[in-house]
Amino acid sequence: FDDPNKRRIVTRRLVPFTRKDLLTLLELAKSQNRESDISILQKQIDAIPASESEESIDKDRKRSASNALDDERSKKFKEEEQSSSASTVPIDDSAKEKQSEYRVYADNEIPYHAMMVRCDIPTNKNEFYLVQLLEAKDDSQVLKAENFLILRRWGRIGTIGQSTLSPVKTGSVFDPPSKSAKREFEKIVEELTGLKFPLGSISQIAPDMYYPVRLNLTTRISSVLMPLGPLSSETLEEALKIVNNLKMLLVNSLKEDKLPSQEEVVKLSNFFYCLVPHDFEDLAPILLDNAHRINKKQLLVEELIKLFKSV
């Protein structure tokens, strides 16, 4: 390691991340008080030649002004996203013929709409499931049970899939149709996710269950990178955390001179694709098991964040 050129080659072979990546991981390790990780990451950062470190620092400084502007745009985007009303959630295109007569039902500004994803790389599952509760726009007839419909659409991500539109099952004469409709919608969502509606932030996915995707339904952005629709800012931020967890997993495996846990790599890869759905057509989702693939996904998420900030 006395020869700087040799040291550079060895460092890059063992740790296939940039200095910026390692600094990000170092901050993560410090925030979690992981002393052993802090030590190994600091050594790897120190091992990068001074010329490379100075070059990275200069690049970081040049980005600072741009990043400050991005932060301001991000704050504005989140405020707009949070202030959007439930009434702006559109009826799915599979029920276009109902758009003039119905709207997505909302209770206390919570739209009864759920887009869910299930991804499992070993079994080549990459599926979506959409559920919406629709109510008639004619308030004078809202007490009639047939004025509430359950819309479902499901299939492989990247396809239109199949859809059904069915009236809500009526309850007792003392049970308002809206209550029966809400109960049926909530039951469907719970059967698919194992979770109670409304769905909040979730840190892990139960085996063979769907994961609720948070979409920004008020943003009119169409992109092949988002086959299910515009993702929310919280979802994209969560995806970056998964990317960092994958990086840390690789760093720890290199530290111990062994391959990362295949089970953990699959679990985190599945989670990432649930947060950021991909259209793989009929192919199995790509396992995020090396630095090149992980860095590509980081760039993808960062580009999506920039796309929303520019709107």
Residue, then its C-alpha position, 0 to 999 in steps of 0.5 A: f500500500d506504499d505505492p499510491n497507484k497500487r493503493r488506489i487499485v486495491t481500494r477500488r477493487l475492495v470498495p466499489f463506491t465513490r468517496k461521496d458514497l462512503l461519506t453518506l454511509l459514514e453519516l448513516a453509521k454514525s447516526q445509528n452508533r455502529e462503531s465497527d462500521i464507522s471505523i472501517l468506513q473511515k479507513q476506506i475514506d482515508a485510503i483514497p488518494a489525496s488528489e482524488s479526495e480534493e477533486s471530489i471536494d471541489k465537485d461537492r462545492k460546485r454542487s452546493a449552490s445547486n443543491a440549495l436550490d433543489d432543497e427549496r424546490s423539494k420543500k415547495f413540492k412537498e407542501e403542494e403534495q400535502s395540500s392537495s385535496a382528496s377530490t383530485v384523485p381521478i377514477d382509474d382509466s379502466a372505468k372511464e365510462k363512469q367518470s361523468e357519473y362517479r367520483v372516488y369516495a373520500d372520508n375526512e379527506i382520505p380518498y378510498h384509493a389503494m395502489m399496491v405492489r407485490c415483488d418477489i425476485p425468486t418467483n418472478k412476481n412483479e404485480f400491481y393491484l388497484v382498488q377504488l371505492l366510487e360513489a355517485k356524484d348525485d348526492s340526492q341518490v347517495l343513500k341507494a346502495e347501487n350508487f357505490l361501486i368497487l373498482r379493481r384492476w390487477g396484473r403484471i406491472g407494465t400491462i393494463g391487466q384485468s379489471t372488474l367493477s361491481p356494486v357494493k354488497t348491502g348491509s342491514v336496513f339500519d346500515p348506511p350504504s356508505k358504511s357498507a361500502k367502506r367496510e368492503f373496501e377496507k376488507i379487500v385492502e386488508e386481505l391483500t396487504g395484511l394492514k388496516f386502512p388507511l395505510g401509513s408508512i411501512s418498514q417491512i413487507a409481510p411474505d407474499m403480501y402486497y405493499p401499498v405504493r404512495l402515489n402523487l395523484t395530483t401531479r400530471i407527469s407521464s414517464v416510462l420510469m413510473p409505470l404505475g404513476p408519479l411517486s410521492s416524495e416520501t416514497l422516493e426518499e424511502a427508496l434512497k434509504i433502501v439504496n443506502n442499506l444495500k450499500m452498507l450490506l456490501v461494505n460490511s460483507l467486504k469488511e468480513d471478506k465474504l459475500p453478502s447475505q443472499e436472503e437480505v439482498v433479495k429482501l431489500s431488492n424486493f422492497f426497492y421494487c415495491l417502492v419504485p415499481h419497474d416494468f421488467e416485461d416477462l423477465a424476473p426483476i434484477l437482483l441488486d447484488n453489486a455496486h454497479r446495479i445499486n448505483k444505477k438505481q440511486l441515479l434513477v431515484e435522484e433523477l425522479i426527484k429532480l423531475f418532480k422538483s422541476v415541475 
